[in-house]
Amino acid sequence: MKRNILRLFLAVPLLIGLIVLFTPKEKIPTADTPTLIPKPTTIRPSSDQVATVPLAASELQTASSHPLAVSFGENPAQATSEVKMLAEILQFYRMEFGSYPAGQENRDIMNALTGRNPDKLAIFPRQHPRLDVSGQLLDAWGHPFHFHPISSQYLEIRSLGPDGEIFTADDITTPPTR
């Protein structure tokens, strides 16, 4: 009986040690780890704040657009960095409103950036040459950007690249694909 109790006292710490050893741990980011855009889970705009039509100019605040948004797409040589610029613009939106724009569709995101948001703040110019007639932001090759929530914490932005096909080697994403 005493031997069984002694074995039990030795087995329990061993089991706890094995559980701790084999429990998956959170990865610590390194220089090779893709950087994800954090997406807060608090303060979410309601579905009625997701726009389908841009606001009239008279309804917008008079503050100027974000400098990166104004210069977005001016230099064709920077086509591969446009996703990063767009991520920074969305990060600015998140800082202003506490969350990323509601919706997954390009035009929903762009409507929020062009003024259809709680403060009617046009972060992205409504008359930008990269916005098509339906309100979608186009990449350097004329294809709409894709926005994809990876989880409740991260948002992926994807340019289809020169071939215009999604999920091919020339796609440009944030975070970068491996």
Buried (B, 14 or more C-beta within 10 A) or exposed (E): EEEEEEEEEEEEEEEEEEEEEEEEEEEEEEEEEEEBBEBEEEEEBEEEBBBEEBBEEEEBEEEEBBEBBEEBBEEEEBBEEBBBBBBBBBBBBBEBBEBBBBBEBBBBBBBBBBBBBEEEBBBBBBEBEBBBEEBBBBBBEEBBBBBEEEEEEBBBBBBBBBEEEEEEEEBBBBBEEE
